[in-house]
Amino acid sequence: MRRIFVVLCVLSCWSCANVVSPTGGAKDVTPPQLKKSIPPLRTIYFDQGGFELEFDEIVNLENIYGQLIVSPPMKGSPEVKYHKRKVTVAFDKDDLLDSTTYTFNFGNAIVDYNEKNQLKNFTYVFSTGSYIDSLSVSGKIIDAYTKEPIENMVVLMYRSLEDSMPLTSLPNYFDISDENGLYTIGNIKEGRYKIFALEDMNQNYLYDLPAERIGFLNDFIDLDSSIVGVDMNIFNEENELQYVLSRKVEPYGKLNYTFNKPFKNLEINLVDEVFEKDEYLTEITEGKDSLNIWFPDYEDSFLLILKDDTSFIDTTNMEVIPIFSMENPPILTISSNLKGDVDLNKSLDLQFNNPITKWKFSFVTLFEDSLEVEIEPYFLDSLHLKLRIPYKWKEGKKYYLVAGLGSFTDFYYSGNDIYELKFGSQEESFYGKIKLNINVGDMKPPFIVQLLDKEKKVIQEEFIEESKLLIYSYLRPEEYGFRLIQDLNGNGKWDTGKYDEMIQPEPVVYFPNLAKVRSNWDVELSWEIELIE
């Protein structure tokens, strides 16, 4: 069903009388049927200021504001009224273009009074010229990255071939994609067109908001017969402006920033230099789109300024609550990456809530079936927030890890309580394997091949230059998918499109089915990648 507001209509009901439904008999499941229209449907040389529809029973209009689509759009907003069996639509006839076919699609707005049976996609068509245009264009709107169909995207067609049309002008024709991403623009005049898809968030048929998604064809369409399969990938452009999505001040002097995009060269400045640079700690996440800062104990507020390559991002008035004045002083907590038994090919990682400044690895002990085994822990990051405990796990064993009292001391001088972790290891036969023979043909490398879980979360990533056999071992008995990205600029990640330069998003293709892995089984798959457009 169509849920987007398209044409502002004035809706009124003339009837004030109560209509009583008859009782008894079979339930009515038949929608209203058009009995007569004035002027008739498909009238040519149309020169009226509106039209009237008469149905075979009393009707209501439901959500007419979000259902009615007029193509091409008019300058003014039609006024829609209904009374008993009649629906009238009025507009300024001076808004009508010469020799143009107009389509009024009521969506599912027309229903019968008693049972609300919908007259689906009822359309009234007329022409101000000598004939009704009959050509059509249809296709599908999909997300450029996920390849999922997108609903409520406005598909715009222009007679002008300028690429700037969605920025400046209303379309000559348009439609709105349904829940399956499908659209059909009908009653089009023969000619050459540019076509775009737009997430029209402010419903003005213009690409004028930074958050609006857009899709387009690089070439024009020569329309001399109806065309199907005009599909478009819709995407968000990368915002050139860097800004803070969220800012969170946590107790004891921790500040977290999340940015709209990765920063290039982040600069942190403290007004009045209340701390020296070596007195506070910073953590930049791997994607460079999040920042954590830990400040020491302090009894006043201060200003913090962030810049990226000289561009101003944010100013924060930072107030640190003195630690020793708090009823609940900071506590050092430890967690692990385990969710059940440890996988034979994985390491055990411990995560700390605050940076660690002192540690005693001799206080950390691992037992295998009650026997102590030798381990050599090491930190994975410069702030000592994550500790890795590498070990060659043996199948079917029981393990016990203990970190004694005071094994670790954090930035706020807090030590850990005794930390204990009991877990087992999987049997080798628990796992399955996928052998993926991927053929990229003559496509331009490089490529990114991603192993996905069934929610499309990346589990593993490979970079290849040519056709290759990829082997994925130690897979749990679950369902897996694959995604291939044609990394055209070779930067190791997927890049979105850029409308003003007419650059399409980097091509993405998914393996057609989920691969089901069973314990102690090998799954062999062949993937022929066709040319991605």
Secondary structure, DSSP 8 states (H G I E B T S, - for coil): ---S--S--EEEE---S------SSS-------EEEEES-TTBSS---SEEEEEESS-EEE-SHHHH-EEES--SS--EEEEETTEEEEE--GGG--TT-EEEEE-TT-EEETTT--B-TT-EEEEESSSS---EEEEEEEEETTT--B-SS-EEEEESS--TTHHHH---SEEEE--TTSEEEEEEE-SEEEEEEEE--TTSSSS---TT--EEE-SS-EEESS-B----EEEB----SS--EEEEEEEGGGEEEEEESS--SSEEEEEGGG-S-GGGSEEEE-TTSSEEEEE----SSEEEEEEEETTEEEEEEEEE---GGGSSS-----EEES-SSSB-TT--EEEEESS-EEEE-GGGEEEEETTEEE----EESSTT--EEEE-----TT-EEEEEE-TTSEEETTS-B---EEEEEEB--GGG-EEEEEEEE-TT--S-EEEEEEETT--EEEEEEESS-EEEEEEEE-SSEEEEEEEE-TT-SSS----BGGGTB----EEE-SS-EE--TT-EEEEEEE-----
